[in-house]
């Protein structure tokens, strides 16, 4: 029942600068203001091997305690981050973030594999909304997104 959510955002920024912003957890919190809060998440850049246990609150009332984020890969050369996230309310939230040069500046791609059991179709739409929201707040020039069934 897994879904793959892909969000592509185009920026008029240097890919290296944008990747630095992508690693900054304080910037993540700013991008999510008004939609989500992350209690217990530090204000510093991500490092490969990081493991965070946080409480995520969506829309001001949907509280997700014991959210675990495990940062598996931070590849500066390839401008790629891969994390595995889980919580009591979802089994899988595997996120791969890549940034690459584009004629407008940079293309930031988020690919998330979501599995929340029977609520997966709804969770995938919420996931897409979250990532699109982040990119709007970061002032992306254009945002494309899709949801597909995992093979």
OpenMM code with the backbone's topology and positions (N, CA, C; nanometers):
from openmm import Vec3, app, unit

residues = "UNK UNK UNK UNK UNK UNK UNK UNK UNK UNK UNK UNK UNK UNK UNK UNK UNK UNK UNK UNK UNK UNK UNK UNK UNK UNK UNK UNK UNK UNK UNK UNK UNK UNK UNK UNK UNK UNK UNK UNK UNK UNK UNK UNK UNK UNK UNK UNK UNK UNK UNK UNK UNK UNK UNK UNK UNK UNK UNK UNK UNK UNK UNK UNK UNK UNK UNK UNK UNK UNK UNK UNK UNK UNK UNK UNK UNK UNK UNK UNK UNK UNK UNK UNK UNK UNK UNK UNK UNK UNK UNK UNK UNK UNK UNK UNK UNK UNK UNK UNK UNK UNK UNK UNK UNK UNK UNK UNK UNK UNK UNK UNK UNK UNK UNK UNK UNK UNK UNK UNK UNK UNK UNK UNK UNK UNK UNK UNK UNK UNK UNK UNK UNK UNK UNK UNK UNK UNK UNK UNK UNK UNK UNK UNK UNK UNK UNK UNK UNK UNK UNK".split()
positions = [
    Vec3(0.0809, -0.1199, 0.0000),
    Vec3(0.0000, 0.0000, 0.0000),
    Vec3(0.0856, 0.1269, 0.0000),
    Vec3(0.2150, 0.1122, -0.0126),
    Vec3(0.3048, 0.2279, -0.0107),
    Vec3(0.2756, 0.3211, -0.1276),
    Vec3(0.3028, 0.4485, -0.1042),
    Vec3(0.2936, 0.5504, -0.2085),
    Vec3(0.4280, 0.6207, -0.2182),
    Vec3(0.4587, 0.6663, -0.3388),
    Vec3(0.5792, 0.7455, -0.3617),
    Vec3(0.5344, 0.8872, -0.3942),
    Vec3(0.5761, 0.9801, -0.3110),
    Vec3(0.5446, 1.1215, -0.3294),
    Vec3(0.6707, 1.1888, -0.3824),
    Vec3(0.6574, 1.2578, -0.4947),
    Vec3(0.7701, 1.3313, -0.5516),
    Vec3(0.7305, 1.4775, -0.5633),
    Vec3(0.8152, 1.5641, -0.5106),
    Vec3(0.7939, 1.7085, -0.5211),
    Vec3(0.9218, 1.7680, -0.5782),
    Vec3(0.9081, 1.8408, -0.6896),
    Vec3(1.0219, 1.9067, -0.7529),
    Vec3(1.0001, 2.0568, -0.7473),
    Vec3(1.0997, 2.1266, -0.6942),
    Vec3(1.0903, 2.2721, -0.6800),
    Vec3(1.2098, 2.3363, -0.7495),
    Vec3(1.1822, 2.4393, -0.8253),
    Vec3(1.2851, 2.5088, -0.9018),
    Vec3(1.3153, 2.6418, -0.8341),
    Vec3(1.4447, 2.6691, -0.8177),
    Vec3(1.4906, 2.7890, -0.7469),
    Vec3(1.5894, 2.8665, -0.8328),
    Vec3(1.5921, 2.9977, -0.8125),
    Vec3(1.6917, 3.0812, -0.8796),
    Vec3(1.8115, 3.1032, -0.7864),
    Vec3(1.8566, 2.9946, -0.7234),
    Vec3(1.9695, 3.0013, -0.6311),
    Vec3(2.0773, 2.9026, -0.6750),
    Vec3(2.1965, 2.9295, -0.6301),
    Vec3(2.3089, 2.8402, -0.6542),
    Vec3(2.2823, 2.7058, -0.5852),
    Vec3(2.3052, 2.5931, -0.6538),
    Vec3(2.2789, 2.4625, -0.5925),
    Vec3(2.3550, 2.4391, -0.4618),
    Vec3(2.4783, 2.4864, -0.4526),
    Vec3(2.5552, 2.4671, -0.3290),
    Vec3(2.4943, 2.5452, -0.2124),
    Vec3(2.4520, 2.6674, -0.2397),
    Vec3(2.3880, 2.7495, -0.1362),
    Vec3(2.2565, 2.6842, -0.0933),
    Vec3(2.1794, 2.6382, -0.1907),
    Vec3(2.0508, 2.5752, -0.1605),
    Vec3(2.0699, 2.4471, -0.0789),
    Vec3(2.1744, 2.3697, -0.1097),
    Vec3(2.1997, 2.2480, -0.0331),
    Vec3(2.2339, 2.2825, 0.1118),
    Vec3(2.3100, 2.3886, 0.1316),
    Vec3(2.3387, 2.4333, 0.2679),
    Vec3(2.2112, 2.4671, 0.3435),
    Vec3(2.1176, 2.5317, 0.2761),
    Vec3(1.9885, 2.5634, 0.3381),
    Vec3(1.9101, 2.4357, 0.3683),
    Vec3(1.9181, 2.3378, 0.2788),
    Vec3(1.8453, 2.2120, 0.2979),
    Vec3(1.8936, 2.1361, 0.4209),
    Vec3(2.0200, 2.1516, 0.4552),
    Vec3(2.0764, 2.0819, 0.5708),
    Vec3(2.0450, 2.1503, 0.7033),
    Vec3(2.0002, 2.2738, 0.6993),
    Vec3(1.9815, 2.3562, 0.8186),
    Vec3(1.8452, 2.3289, 0.8836),
    Vec3(1.8468, 2.2655, 0.9998),
    Vec3(1.7213, 2.2323, 1.0684),
    Vec3(1.6458, 2.3568, 1.1152),
    Vec3(1.7174, 2.4632, 1.1485),
    Vec3(1.6497, 2.5881, 1.1863),
    Vec3(1.5715, 2.6425, 1.0667),
    Vec3(1.6286, 2.6291, 0.9470),
    Vec3(1.5602, 2.6743, 0.8261),
    Vec3(1.4368, 2.5880, 0.8000),
    Vec3(1.4469, 2.4580, 0.8258),
    Vec3(1.3311, 2.3687, 0.8113),
    Vec3(1.2169, 2.4157, 0.9008),
    Vec3(1.2484, 2.4471, 1.0244),
    Vec3(1.1443, 2.4931, 1.1173),
    Vec3(1.0799, 2.6227, 1.0686),
    Vec3(1.1608, 2.7146, 1.0152),
    Vec3(1.1057, 2.8398, 0.9619),
    Vec3(1.0139, 2.8115, 0.8428),
    Vec3(1.0569, 2.7201, 0.7549),
    Vec3(0.9773, 2.6883, 0.6360),
    Vec3(0.8439, 2.6238, 0.6722),
    Vec3(0.8368, 2.5612, 0.7879),
    Vec3(0.7149, 2.4922, 0.8296),
    Vec3(0.6280, 2.5745, 0.9246),
    Vec3(0.6717, 2.6960, 0.9592),
    Vec3(0.5928, 2.7805, 1.0493),
    Vec3(0.4509, 2.7954, 0.9967),
    Vec3(0.3554, 2.7837, 1.0871),
    Vec3(0.2153, 2.7954, 1.0502),
    Vec3(0.1513, 2.6633, 1.0117),
    Vec3(0.2334, 2.5605, 0.9925),
    Vec3(0.1805, 2.4297, 0.9543),
    Vec3(0.2248, 2.3189, 1.0491),
    Vec3(0.3512, 2.3239, 1.0913),
    Vec3(0.4033, 2.2166, 1.1773),
    Vec3(0.5081, 2.2709, 1.2727),
    Vec3(0.5183, 2.2058, 1.3886),
    Vec3(0.6251, 2.2355, 1.4842),
    Vec3(0.6986, 2.1056, 1.5149),
    Vec3(0.8257, 2.1212, 1.5505),
    Vec3(0.9129, 2.0068, 1.5782),
    Vec3(0.9763, 2.0264, 1.7152),
    Vec3(0.9149, 1.9721, 1.8169),
    Vec3(0.9656, 1.9847, 1.9534),
    Vec3(1.0829, 1.8880, 1.9727),
    Vec3(1.1966, 1.9432, 2.0148),
    Vec3(1.3137, 1.8600, 2.0403),
    Vec3(1.4100, 1.8502, 1.9239),
    Vec3(1.3814, 1.9154, 1.8118),
    Vec3(1.4725, 1.9148, 1.6977),
    Vec3(1.5712, 2.0299, 1.7141),
    Vec3(1.7024, 2.0035, 1.7073),
    Vec3(1.8001, 2.1103, 1.7302),
    Vec3(1.8048, 2.2106, 1.6145),
    Vec3(1.8650, 2.3259, 1.6403),
    Vec3(1.8842, 2.4296, 1.5384),
    Vec3(2.0279, 2.4216, 1.4882),
    Vec3(2.0542, 2.3256, 1.4029),
    Vec3(2.1887, 2.3075, 1.3485),
    Vec3(2.1788, 2.2271, 1.2195),
    Vec3(2.2875, 2.2217, 1.1436),
    Vec3(2.2851, 2.1424, 1.0204),
    Vec3(2.2795, 1.9919, 1.0481),
    Vec3(2.2170, 1.9200, 0.9564),
    Vec3(2.2144, 1.7741, 0.9620),
    Vec3(2.3541, 1.7180, 0.9403),
    Vec3(2.3805, 1.6058, 1.0049),
    Vec3(2.5065, 1.5342, 0.9885),
    Vec3(2.4715, 1.3871, 0.9672),
    Vec3(2.5435, 1.3231, 0.8781),
    Vec3(2.5212, 1.1806, 0.8555),
    Vec3(2.5322, 1.1050, 0.9873),
    Vec3(2.4369, 1.0180, 1.0120),
    Vec3(2.4346, 0.9410, 1.1361),
    Vec3(2.3476, 1.0020, 1.2450),
    Vec3(2.3003, 1.1252, 1.2243),
    Vec3(2.2107, 1.1872, 1.3229),
    Vec3(2.0877, 1.1004, 1.3451),
    Vec3(2.0414, 1.1009, 1.4696),
    Vec3(1.9152, 1.0336, 1.5038),
    Vec3(1.8415, 1.1250, 1.6006),
    Vec3(1.7212, 1.1643, 1.5626),
    Vec3(1.6419, 1.2547, 1.6443),
    Vec3(1.5114, 1.1881, 1.6842),
    Vec3(1.4705, 1.2139, 1.8072),
    Vec3(1.3374, 1.1752, 1.8544),
    Vec3(1.2663, 1.3059, 1.8864),
    Vec3(1.1571, 1.3313, 1.8181),
    Vec3(1.0898, 1.4595, 1.8308),
    Vec3(0.9384, 1.4398, 1.8371),
    Vec3(0.8701, 1.5449, 1.8771),
    Vec3(0.7244, 1.5481, 1.8701),
    Vec3(0.6874, 1.6446, 1.7586),
    Vec3(0.6179, 1.5942, 1.6586),
    Vec3(0.5743, 1.6762, 1.5457),
    Vec3(0.4259, 1.7054, 1.5640),
    Vec3(0.3898, 1.8332, 1.5548),
    Vec3(0.2491, 1.8725, 1.5631),
    Vec3(0.2108, 1.9386, 1.4316),
    Vec3(0.1115, 1.8810, 1.3628),
    Vec3(0.0633, 1.9338, 1.2354),
    Vec3(-0.0672, 2.0085, 1.2558),
    Vec3(-0.0812, 2.1176, 1.1830),
    Vec3(-0.2051, 2.1956, 1.1827),
    Vec3(-0.2447, 2.2428, 1.3223),
    Vec3(-0.1508, 2.2432, 1.4150),
    Vec3(-0.1759, 2.2915, 1.5498),
    Vec3(-0.2441, 2.1932, 1.6433),
    Vec3(-0.2866, 2.0766, 1.5921),
    Vec3(-0.3575, 1.9833, 1.6808),
    Vec3(-0.3252, 1.8355, 1.6571),
    Vec3(-0.2706, 1.7979, 1.5439),
    Vec3(-0.2362, 1.6572, 1.5191),
    Vec3(-0.0963, 1.6307, 1.5730),
    Vec3(-0.0909, 1.5758, 1.6922),
    Vec3(0.0364, 1.5561, 1.7614),
    Vec3(0.0888, 1.4155, 1.7347),
    Vec3(0.2145, 1.4078, 1.6943),
    Vec3(0.2787, 1.2811, 1.6628),
    Vec3(0.4002, 1.2660, 1.7541),
    Vec3(0.3791, 1.2018, 1.8690),
    Vec3(0.4889, 1.1802, 1.9642),
    Vec3(0.5825, 1.0710, 1.9135),
    Vec3(0.7024, 1.0725, 1.9651),
    Vec3(0.8007, 0.9676, 1.9357),
    Vec3(0.8305, 0.9527, 1.7870),
    Vec3(0.8349, 1.0650, 1.7164),
    Vec3(0.8747, 1.0657, 1.5759),
    Vec3(1.0266, 1.0464, 1.5721),
    Vec3(1.0725, 0.9458, 1.5007),
    Vec3(1.2151, 0.9161, 1.4904),
    Vec3(1.2634, 0.9519, 1.3509),
    Vec3(1.3703, 1.0305, 1.3438),
    Vec3(1.4347, 1.0624, 1.2167),
    Vec3(1.5783, 1.0117, 1.2232),
    Vec3(1.6112, 0.9188, 1.1347),
    Vec3(1.7466, 0.8649, 1.1257),
    Vec3(1.8069, 0.9139, 0.9947),
    Vec3(1.9138, 0.9934, 1.0023),
    Vec3(1.9798, 1.0464, 0.8831),
    Vec3(2.0839, 0.9440, 0.8384),
    Vec3(2.0563, 0.8778, 0.7273),
    Vec3(2.1449, 0.7714, 0.6802),
    Vec3(2.2600, 0.8229, 0.5955),
    Vec3(2.2316, 0.9213, 0.5093),
    Vec3(2.3337, 0.9703, 0.4167),
    Vec3(2.3246, 1.1220, 0.4067),
    Vec3(2.4393, 1.1877, 0.4151),
    Vec3(2.4538, 1.3285, 0.3784),
    Vec3(2.5738, 1.3323, 0.2845),
    Vec3(2.5474, 1.3472, 0.1556),
    Vec3(2.6519, 1.3439, 0.0531),
    Vec3(2.6653, 1.4841, -0.0066),
    Vec3(2.7672, 1.5563, 0.0364),
    Vec3(2.7862, 1.6946, -0.0093),
    Vec3(2.8224, 1.7004, -0.1573),
    Vec3(2.9001, 1.6053, -0.2046),
    Vec3(2.9415, 1.6059, -0.3452),
    Vec3(2.8197, 1.5883, -0.4367),
    Vec3(2.7333, 1.4931, -0.4027),
    Vec3(2.6138, 1.4667, -0.4842),
    Vec3(2.4946, 1.5532, -0.4441),
    Vec3(2.5094, 1.6305, -0.3378),
    Vec3(2.4001, 1.7139, -0.2847),
    Vec3(2.2757, 1.6276, -0.2615),
    Vec3(2.2933, 1.5287, -0.1726),
    Vec3(2.1877, 1.4320, -0.1464),
    Vec3(2.1823, 1.4007, 0.0025),
    Vec3(2.0593, 1.3903, 0.0528),
    Vec3(2.0340, 1.3490, 0.1911),
    Vec3(1.9301, 1.2374, 0.1860),
    Vec3(1.9543, 1.1337, 0.2649),
    Vec3(1.8549, 1.0266, 0.2759),
    Vec3(1.8277, 0.9999, 0.4230),
    Vec3(1.6997, 0.9990, 0.4584),
    Vec3(1.6609, 0.9706, 0.5971),
    Vec3(1.5484, 0.8683, 0.5989),
    Vec3(1.5407, 0.7981, 0.7112),
    Vec3(1.4300, 0.7060, 0.7377),
    Vec3(1.3599, 0.7587, 0.8617),
    Vec3(1.2293, 0.7736, 0.8489),
    Vec3(1.1525, 0.8260, 0.9607),
    Vec3(1.0406, 0.7284, 0.9946),
    Vec3(1.0056, 0.7266, 1.1218),
    Vec3(0.8967, 0.6397, 1.1663),
    Vec3(0.8383, 0.6962, 1.2947),
    Vec3(0.7224, 0.6438, 1.3295),
    Vec3(0.6549, 0.6845, 1.4530),
    Vec3(0.5472, 0.5807, 1.4823),
    Vec3(0.4819, 0.5923, 1.5966),
    Vec3(0.3719, 0.4985, 1.6236),
    Vec3(0.2592, 0.5068, 1.5200),
    Vec3(0.2454, 0.6212, 1.4520),
    Vec3(0.1341, 0.6364, 1.3578),
    Vec3(0.1708, 0.6050, 1.2126),
    Vec3(0.2974, 0.5848, 1.1823),
    Vec3(0.3322, 0.5419, 1.0468),
    Vec3(0.4546, 0.4514, 1.0488),
    Vec3(0.4516, 0.3558, 0.9579),
    Vec3(0.5578, 0.2570, 0.9514),
    Vec3(0.6775, 0.3055, 0.8704),
    Vec3(0.6504, 0.3831, 0.7666),
    Vec3(0.7597, 0.4205, 0.6767),
    Vec3(0.7399, 0.5608, 0.6223),
    Vec3(0.8476, 0.6358, 0.6277),
    Vec3(0.8537, 0.7693, 0.5686),
    Vec3(1.0000, 0.7862, 0.5296),
    Vec3(1.0366, 0.7277, 0.4161),
    Vec3(1.1752, 0.7305, 0.3693),
    Vec3(1.1903, 0.8465, 0.2722),
    Vec3(1.2758, 0.9401, 0.3072),
    Vec3(1.2894, 1.0654, 0.2336),
    Vec3(1.4275, 1.0738, 0.1696),
    Vec3(1.4292, 1.0974, 0.0399),
    Vec3(1.5538, 1.1259, -0.0311),
    Vec3(1.5414, 1.2651, -0.0904),
    Vec3(1.6352, 1.3509, -0.0557),
    Vec3(1.6392, 1.4892, -0.1023),
    Vec3(1.7613, 1.5028, -0.1919),
    Vec3(1.7432, 1.5572, -0.3117),
    Vec3(1.8561, 1.5852, -0.4006),
    Vec3(1.8433, 1.7269, -0.4541),
    Vec3(1.9571, 1.7867, -0.4786),
    Vec3(1.9611, 1.9193, -0.5405),
    Vec3(2.0603, 1.9116, -0.6549),
    Vec3(2.0175, 1.9604, -0.7711),
    Vec3(2.1044, 1.9565, -0.8882),
    Vec3(2.0941, 2.0877, -0.9644),
    Vec3(2.1979, 2.1190, -1.0425),
    Vec3(2.1925, 2.2409, -1.1231),
    Vec3(2.0774, 2.2332, -1.2239),
    Vec3(2.0225, 2.3487, -1.2534),
    Vec3(1.9141, 2.3604, -1.3507),
    Vec3(1.9322, 2.4947, -1.4198),
    Vec3(1.8799, 2.5083, -1.5392),
    Vec3(1.9017, 2.6338, -1.6137),
    Vec3(1.8524, 2.7566, -1.5380),
    Vec3(1.7524, 2.7400, -1.4506),
    Vec3(1.7028, 2.8522, -1.3707),
    Vec3(1.7863, 2.8731, -1.2449),
    Vec3(1.8703, 2.7766, -1.2107),
    Vec3(1.9503, 2.7835, -1.0894),
    Vec3(1.9678, 2.6462, -1.0289),
    Vec3(1.8609, 2.5960, -0.9629),
    Vec3(1.8698, 2.4655, -0.8979),
    Vec3(1.7337, 2.3970, -0.8952),
    Vec3(1.7390, 2.2651, -0.9033),
    Vec3(1.6206, 2.1811, -0.8885),
    Vec3(1.6354, 2.1029, -0.7593),
    Vec3(1.5412, 2.1210, -0.6679),
    Vec3(1.5371, 2.0499, -0.5396),
    Vec3(1.4275, 1.9446, -0.5532),
    Vec3(1.4658, 1.8182, -0.5377),
    Vec3(1.3693, 1.7089, -0.5508),
    Vec3(1.3568, 1.6349, -0.4180),
    Vec3(1.2339, 1.6215, -0.3711),
    Vec3(1.2022, 1.5401, -0.2539),
    Vec3(1.1280, 1.4170, -0.3038),
    Vec3(1.1768, 1.3000, -0.2642),
    Vec3(1.1092, 1.1736, -0.2972),
    Vec3(1.0857, 1.1016, -0.1648),
    Vec3(0.9594, 1.0755, -0.1348),
    Vec3(0.9235, 1.0162, -0.0061),
    Vec3(0.8408, 0.8901, -0.0301),
    Vec3(0.8842, 0.7805, 0.0307),
    Vec3(0.8055, 0.6572, 0.0289),
    Vec3(0.7276, 0.6540, 0.1598),
    Vec3(0.5953, 0.6523, 0.1475),
    Vec3(0.5062, 0.6636, 0.2631),
    Vec3(0.4283, 0.5334, 0.2812),
    Vec3(0.4237, 0.4855, 0.4059),
    Vec3(0.3388, 0.3715, 0.4410),
    Vec3(0.2823, 0.3950, 0.5803),
    Vec3(0.1519, 0.4187, 0.5848),
    Vec3(0.0825, 0.4357, 0.7130),
    Vec3(-0.0339, 0.3376, 0.7236),
    Vec3(-0.0166, 0.2223, 0.6596),
    Vec3(-0.1238, 0.1233, 0.6623),
    Vec3(-0.2425, 0.1676, 0.5788),
    Vec3(-0.3624, 0.1444, 0.6297),
    Vec3(-0.4832, 0.1752, 0.5532),
    Vec3(-0.5034, 0.3240, 0.5273),
    Vec3(-0.4315, 0.4107, 0.5995),
    Vec3(-0.4440, 0.5556, 0.5771),
    Vec3(-0.3397, 0.6091, 0.4788),
    Vec3(-0.2631, 0.5204, 0.4156),
    Vec3(-0.1560, 0.5644, 0.3257),
    Vec3(-0.2033, 0.6619, 0.2176),
    Vec3(-0.3150, 0.6388, 0.1479),
    Vec3(-0.3560, 0.7352, 0.0451),
    Vec3(-0.3766, 0.8769, 0.1006),
    Vec3(-0.4320, 0.8879, 0.2194),
    Vec3(-0.4514, 1.0188, 0.2829),
    Vec3(-0.3170, 1.0759, 0.3265),
    Vec3(-0.2342, 0.9931, 0.3866),
    Vec3(-0.1026, 1.0379, 0.4341),
    Vec3(-0.0152, 1.0860, 0.3195),
    Vec3(-0.0252, 1.0210, 0.2042),
    Vec3(0.0536, 1.0639, 0.0881),
    Vec3(0.0119, 1.2042, 0.0437),
    Vec3(-0.1166, 1.2330, 0.0493),
    Vec3(-0.1633, 1.3678, 0.0129),
    Vec3(-0.1169, 1.4718, 0.1154),
    Vec3(-0.1189, 1.4343, 0.2419),
    Vec3(-0.0675, 1.5248, 0.3458),
    Vec3(0.0815, 1.5477, 0.3248),
    Vec3(0.1545, 1.4413, 0.2945),
    Vec3(0.2980, 1.4522, 0.2676),
    Vec3(0.3235, 1.5498, 0.1528),
    Vec3(0.2517, 1.5326, 0.0425),
    Vec3(0.2689, 1.6222, -0.0720),
    Vec3(0.2400, 1.7666, -0.0314),
    Vec3(0.1347, 1.7872, 0.0452),
    Vec3(0.1007, 1.9220, 0.0913),
    Vec3(0.2137, 1.9808, 0.1762),
    Vec3(0.2702, 1.9020, 0.2679),
    Vec3(0.3789, 1.9497, 0.3545),
    Vec3(0.4987, 1.9967, 0.2734),
    Vec3(0.5408, 1.9150, 0.1783),
    Vec3(0.6596, 1.9502, 0.1009),
    Vec3(0.6324, 2.0665, 0.0058),
    Vec3(0.5154, 2.0714, -0.0536),
    Vec3(0.4813, 2.1864, -0.1376),
    Vec3(0.4777, 2.3146, -0.0534),
    Vec3(0.4230, 2.3066, 0.0665),
    Vec3(0.4180, 2.4207, 0.1585),
    Vec3(0.5592, 2.4711, 0.1877),
    Vec3(0.6492, 2.3787, 0.2201),
    Vec3(0.7882, 2.4170, 0.2489),
    Vec3(0.8489, 2.4941, 0.1327),
    Vec3(0.8253, 2.4431, 0.0122),
    Vec3(0.8870, 2.5079, -0.1042),
    Vec3(0.8219, 2.6426, -0.1353),
    Vec3(0.6937, 2.6559, -0.1125),
    Vec3(0.6307, 2.7882, -0.1300),
    Vec3(0.6913, 2.8879, -0.0320),
    Vec3(0.7091, 2.8454, 0.0939),
    Vec3(0.7675, 2.9335, 0.1958),
    Vec3(0.9125, 2.9693, 0.1620),
    Vec3(0.9803, 2.8794, 0.0939),
    Vec3(1.1200, 2.9047, 0.0537),
    Vec3(1.1271, 2.9832, -0.0771),
    Vec3(1.0134, 3.0189, -0.1316),
    Vec3(1.0011, 3.1010, -0.2515),
    Vec3(1.0539, 3.0321, -0.3769),
    Vec3(1.0143, 2.9080, -0.3954),
    Vec3(1.0469, 2.8370, -0.5191),
    Vec3(0.9792, 2.9066, -0.6366),
    Vec3(1.0441, 2.9027, -0.7506),
    Vec3(0.9875, 2.9622, -0.8715),
    Vec3(0.8705, 2.8797, -0.9246),
    Vec3(0.8848, 2.7479, -0.9149),
    Vec3(0.7824, 2.6564, -0.9636),
    Vec3(0.7890, 2.5286, -0.8807),
    Vec3(0.6736, 2.4664, -0.8583),
    Vec3(0.6675, 2.3418, -0.7814),
    Vec3(0.5803, 2.2424, -0.8577),
    Vec3(0.6361, 2.1248, -0.8852),
    Vec3(0.5620, 2.0150, -0.9476),
    Vec3(0.5559, 1.9003, -0.8478),
    Vec3(0.4484, 1.8221, -0.8525),
    Vec3(0.4392, 1.7107, -0.7582),
    Vec3(0.3556, 1.5976, -0.8159),
    Vec3(0.3810, 1.4780, -0.7626),
    Vec3(0.3043, 1.3611, -0.8038),
    Vec3(0.2981, 1.2606, -0.6892),
    Vec3(0.1969, 1.1748, -0.6959),
    Vec3(0.1831, 1.0621, -0.6035),
    Vec3(0.1581, 0.9391, -0.6895),
    Vec3(0.2338, 0.8334, -0.6630),
    Vec3(0.2122, 0.7090, -0.7372),
    Vec3(0.2208, 0.5901, -0.6430),
    Vec3(0.1618, 0.4813, -0.6832),
    Vec3(0.1713, 0.3580, -0.6059),
    Vec3(0.3126, 0.3028, -0.6191),
    Vec3(0.3655, 0.2531, -0.5087),
    Vec3(0.4968, 0.1899, -0.5135),
    Vec3(0.4840, 0.0567, -0.5868),
    Vec3(0.5870, 0.0202, -0.6628),
    Vec3(0.5814, -0.1078, -0.7365),
    Vec3(0.5786, -0.2272, -0.6429),
] * unit.nanometer
topology = app.Topology()
chain = topology.addChain("A")
for resn in residues:
    res = topology.addResidue(resn, chain)
    for name in ("N", "CA", "C"):
        topology.addAtom(name, app.Element.getBySymbol(name[0]), res)
